């Protein structure tokens, strides 16, 4: 058994057809799709696709009950009902600056929110970015150290290795700067 229609547009069965209408000489009759599943018991009996033999039903893996969808902002933290405020930034906006601005706004609202616990650390993109940049810096320093060691071992002369150590990064930085200047035009 499958659903004939779903509010989720990415599901194969999101639209059952055009719906539309039927014209008669006297009137226009609207086409209304009637759902084949109307109770929680019927929904619990729906087989999970690809579950094999014997088929696994939704009721076997979930508690099926009639309720409304979670409201926007509803959350559960440590098993307690909570509210989550999601702030999205525009493309091209600085994530670190947006995070600082949101935290400043929350601090400014703090005196008016007595009795409410705020936790701005639940999802904080700026933390991810700063951690990624610090890991990138450590990896870069490690790569430079390995390059110096490899140059010294391969060339068997500390003077030549020192020259190579400065010449290669200098040429890379120069090339990147020339590309940067060319892109600005």
N, C-alpha and C positions, 0 to 999 in steps of 0.2 A: 504494500500500500504506500502511496506517495502523497505528498501535499500537492494540491492543484494550484495553489497560489501562496505567495509568501511576501511579507512586506520588505524582506531583504532583497535588494535589487541584484546582488551578486549571486544569488541562488538560481539554479537552472529553472526552477518553477516559479520565478518571481512574477510572471504575467501569464494568465490563462488564455490569452487571446485579446482581441480588441474590446470585448464587452459589447459596446455599441448599442444598436437598436434594430428593430424589425419594423418596417413600414407596412401598414395595411391601408386599404382605401379610406378608412375612417379615422385611423389613429396611428401613432408611433409608440411602439412598446419597447421599453428599455430592457436590455439583457442584464440580468443580475446573476452573478455566479454564486452558487450555494456551496458552502464548504462541506466536504464529506465528513470532516472531523469536527464534532461540536462539543464533546465532553472530554474531561481529563482522562476518563477510562479509555476512550477511543484513542487518544493521543498516546497513552502509556502502552497501547498494544501495537503501535507502529514499529516495524522492524528497523534496526540500524543497518544501513546499507554496508555490505562487505563484511558482515560479522560472521559469515560462514553458516555451517549446519550444526546443530539446530540454530535458527536465527535468534539473535539477541534483540530484545525489545527495549524501547526507551524506558519503560517502567522498571526494567531489570537494572539499569545503571543510573537512574535519576529518580528523584521524588517529583512526580508531576502534580501540580496544583494550580488552581486558577487564581490569578493575582494580577496586579498591574505591573508594567515594566518598571525597573528601577528609575527613579526620578533623576534628572540631570543633577550631578553633584552628590548623590547618595554614595556613601562609602562605608566600609567597615574596617576599623583599625583596632587590632588586638581584640576582636570579637565585639567591640562596642560600636554602636551607631555613630557615624561621623559625617562630616560634610567636607567634600574636597572641592577646592577652588582651582580650576585649571586656567592658567594664563598662557595664551599662545602669542608668539611674536610674529611679526611680519617677516616675509623672506628678506634677507639682507640686513635685518636688524642685528645688533650686537647682543648675543645671548648673555654675556657677562653683565653688560650694562642694563639689560631688561631685568635680570635677576636682582641686581643691586637696587634698581628703582622699585621693584615689587617689595623687596624686603624693607626698604625705607618707608614705603606706603603702609605696610603692615605694622611697622614700629610706630608710625605716626597715629595709626588707628588704635593702638594698644590700650590707651587709657579709656577709650569708649567701649572696649570689648571685655570688661571685667567678667570673670567667671568662665571665659572661653579660653581654651588652650590652643595656641597656634603652633604648628610645627612646619616651618618652611623647608625642612630637609627631606620630606617624603619623596619628592621628585624634583631634583634641582639640576638642570642641564649644565649650569656653570661649574658644578663640582666635577662632572664628567669631563668637561673641557679642560679644566685646570689639571686634573689627574692625567689626562691623555698628554697634555703638553709637557708635564714633568717627566712622564715616562719616555716621551720622545727626546727630551734633553738628555736623560741618562743614556738612552740607546745611542744618541749622537756622540756623546763623550766616549762611550765604549768603542764605537766604530772608529773614532779618531785615534784612540790608543792602539787598537788593533792594526790600523793602517800604519802607524809609526813603527810598531814592532815588525810588521810584515816587510816594510821598506828597509829597515835596518838588517833584517835577516837575509833578504834577497840581494841587497846591494853590498853587504859586508863592509860598509863604511858608514860611520856615524855622520860624517860631513855630507855625503851624498844623500843619506836618508833625511837629514835636516833640510837640505835644499828641496828635495821632493816633497817633504811634509809641508813646506810653505808654498811651493810653486803650484801644486795641484789645487789646494783650496782657493788660492788667489785667482787662478784661472777660472775656476767654477764660479766664484763670486763675481768676477769681472763679466763673464758671459751672462750671468743672471741679471746684472745691472744693465748691460746693453739691451737685453730683451725687455727689461722694465721700461727703459727710456723709449724704446721703439714702440711699445704698446701704448704709451701715454700720448703719442702723436695722433 
